[in-house]
Amino acid sequence: MVDIDKLLQDAAQPAQVPDDLMARILADAQRLQPIARPFGQPMPNRRLRGLWGNLADMFGGPGVLAGLASVACAGIYLGAAQPTLVSALMLNNSISVEQLDYMPNIDALLTEE
């Protein structure tokens, strides 16, 4: 039968890593660290990559630029396609667009009746 306490005690001990392997791992990690630079400055030691590459570098990389483009597309879609609630209110003719509160505040909740 296996002694669970002994297995857990052995698992809690850190693994022994040779010093040369640890030095290589730390050197590789240091090499992959991002380079700190001011906002809007192109990445150093990079060849010119054209307009889109420089624009992506200015915003923080291609991932950030892709996220910004996705959010812009979603905003344009939500601005062009009216939400269901607004369309239902407009078809009912019980309320006009001027009466809709698109940015509600807490004042309505704080008033005492």
N, C-alpha and C positions, 0 to 999 in steps of 0.2 A: 504494500500500500504506500502511496506517495504522501509525504508529510507536507501539507499545504503551507504551514508556517515557514518551513525551510525554503520552499519555492518562492514565497512572497519576500522573504528576507534576501534571498539571492537576487531577485528581480530588482530590489531597491538599490543594490550596489551599482555605481556607475561602471560602464564598460571601460576597459583599459585600451587606450588608443596609442599606438606608437607616436613618438614625438615628431618624426619626419612626416608622417601622414597628417598630423594635426597642423604642422607648419604649411604643408601644401594646401590643405583645406582653407586655412585662414588667408593665405596669399591669394587664392582663387576668389574668395569672398571679397577681399579688399579690391581686387581688380574689377569686380562686377558692381561695386557700389556706384550709385549715380553721382555725377559731377555737379556740385552746387554752382549755380550761375544766376545772375540777375534776370528778372522777368523781361522777356522780349529779346534777349540776346541769343543768337544761334549757338548750337552745340559746338564746342571747340573740336578741332581735328576732324571735321566732317567736310566732305566736298559739297559743293552747291548741288542741291537736289531739285531745284526749280521752285516755282511759286508754292505749290501745295506742300512740298517738304519743308520749306522755310516757314510757311504758315502753321503747319503742325508743330514744328519746334517752338514757335513763338507762344503757342497756347499750352505747351507741356507735353506734346507727343501726339501720335496719331490716334491713340485711344481716347484722349480728351476731346480731340476735334471730332471724332466719330460720335461721341456722346452728345456733344453740342449740336451737331447736325441732326441727330435723332430727336432731341428735345425741340429743336426749331420746327421740324416736320410735324411733330405731334401738336405743337402750339398752333401751327397754321391749319391743321386739320380740325382741331377743336374750335378754332375761330370761324372756319368756313361752314362746318356742319353744326347746326344748332343742336344742343342737347335735347333729349326727349321732353323733359319737363318744360322747357321754354316753348317748344313747338306745341305741346298740349295746352299750355296757357294761352297761346296766341290763337289757336283754333276755337277755344271756348269763348273768346271775345269778352271774358269777364275781367281781363286785366290787359293793360297796354304795355308796350315795351318800356315806356318812361316810368312806369310804376314798379318795375322789377328792380330788386336790390341785388346787384351782382357782387358787391363787397359788403356783406352784412357786418355789423359791429355788435358789441355787447350791450349797447345802450338799451336795446329793446328788452333785454333780459333783466336789466337793473331797474326798470320803471316799476313803480308800485301802482296797482290798480285798486 
